[in-house]
Amino acid sequence: MRKLEAMLKHRGISEEEAIKYIEQSIPYKRTWKMWRFTLYLWKRIENEKKGIQKNRIETVIEVVNMPKYKNLYETFPLAPFNPHKEVKNLAQLIAEPRQTKEFKSKNFVYEGTTKNIPQAIIDKLR
């Protein structure tokens, strides 16, 4: 807590501002993460249908540079958009073993439908 307090003081952020920021950020964290995962899976499925084979990082770069991603990013209370940082963060998040619990069929539908993406496809494309 001392490090946090020192950092806030160094940046001129009041206690009230910090609390407000934290309260605004917490509900969005899971939603933003799941939207990024969804966009990633949709792009992988799209590429698969077209016969385009790209690795994870190439797909992540493509996703982060899509206007849809940038527009969605702007709807959340996040730091200014930095595509290089977003590519790194999303690639690491997708690869992280702890995220396996999020990549379940019940959490994802095909773009423009209400049909869930089968688990076998999610596992293959992740």
C-alpha positions in Angstrom: 0.0 0.0 0.0 2.9 2.3 0.6 4.1 1.9 -2.9 0.6 2.7 -4.2 0.3 5.7 -2.0 3.7 7.0 -3.2 2.9 6.4 -6.8 -0.4 8.3 -6.5 1.3 11.2 -4.7 4.0 11.3 -7.3 1.4 11.5 -10.1 -0.8 14.0 -8.2 -3.8 11.7 -8.0 -6.0 12.3 -5.0 -7.5 9.5 -2.9 -11.0 10.3 -4.2 -9.8 10.2 -7.8 -8.0 6.8 -7.3 -11.1 5.3 -5.7 -13.3 6.6 -8.5 -11.0 5.1 -11.1 -10.8 1.8 -9.4 -14.6 1.6 -9.0 -15.1 2.4 -12.7 -12.5 -0.1 -13.9 -13.5 -3.2 -11.9 -16.8 -4.0 -13.6 -15.3 -3.6 -17.1 -12.3 -5.7 -16.6 -13.9 -9.1 -17.3 -16.2 -7.7 -20.0 -13.3 -6.0 -21.9 -11.3 -9.2 -21.7 -14.1 -11.3 -23.0 -14.8 -8.9 -25.9 -11.1 -9.1 -26.9 -11.2 -12.9 -26.8 -14.4 -12.9 -28.9 -12.9 -10.6 -31.5 -9.9 -12.8 -31.6 -11.9 -16.0 -32.1 -14.1 -14.4 -34.8 -11.0 -13.4 -36.7 -9.5 -16.9 -36.4 -12.7 -18.4 -37.7 -12.9 -15.9 -40.5 -9.3 -16.7 -41.6 -10.0 -20.4 -41.3 -13.0 -20.1 -43.6 -10.9 -18.2 -46.2 -8.1 -20.8 -45.9 -5.7 -18.2 -44.4 -3.3 -19.6 -41.9 -1.9 -17.1 -39.5 -0.3 -17.7 -36.1 -1.6 -16.2 -32.9 0.5 -13.0 -33.0 -0.4 -12.3 -36.6 -4.1 -12.7 -35.8 -3.7 -10.5 -32.7 -2.1 -7.7 -34.7 -4.9 -8.0 -37.2 -7.5 -7.8 -34.5 -6.0 -4.9 -32.6 -5.8 -2.9 -35.9 -9.4 -3.4 -36.8 -11.7 -0.4 -36.5 -14.1 -2.6 -34.5 -11.5 -3.1 -31.8 -10.6 0.5 -31.6 -14.3 1.6 -31.3 -14.9 -1.0 -28.6 -11.7 0.1 -26.8 -13.1 3.7 -26.6 -16.2 2.5 -24.8 -14.2 1.5 -21.8 -12.5 3.7 -19.2 -9.0 2.7 -20.3 -5.7 4.5 -20.9 -5.2 6.1 -24.3 -5.0 3.5 -27.1 -1.5 2.1 -27.8 -1.6 -0.6 -30.5 1.8 -2.0 -29.6 0.9 -2.4 -26.0 -2.5 -3.8 -26.9 -0.9 -6.5 -29.2 1.5 -7.5 -26.4 -1.2 -7.6 -23.7 -3.7 -9.5 -25.8 -1.2 -12.1 -27.1 0.0 -12.7 -23.5 -3.6 -12.9 -22.2 -4.7 -15.5 -24.8 -1.6 -17.6 -24.1 -1.9 -17.5 -20.4 -2.9 -20.9 -19.0 -5.2 -19.3 -16.3 -7.4 -18.0 -19.2 -8.4 -21.6 -20.2 -11.4 -21.4 -17.9 -12.7 -18.4 -20.0 -12.3 -20.1 -23.4 -15.4 -22.2 -23.0 -18.1 -22.7 -25.6 -20.8 -21.2 -23.4 -19.0 -17.9 -23.5 -18.7 -17.5 -27.3 -21.1 -17.4 -30.2 -20.5 -17.1 -33.9 -20.4 -13.5 -35.2 -24.0 -12.3 -36.0 -25.7 -15.4 -34.5 -26.7 -16.9 -31.2 -25.1 -20.2 -32.0 -22.3 -21.2 -29.6 -18.9 -21.9 -31.0 -18.1 -25.6 -30.3 -15.4 -26.3 -27.7 -13.4 -28.3 -30.2 -13.1 -25.3 -32.5 -12.2 -22.9 -29.7 -9.5 -25.3 -28.5 -8.1 -25.7 -32.0 -8.1 -21.9 -32.8 -6.9 -20.6 -29.5 
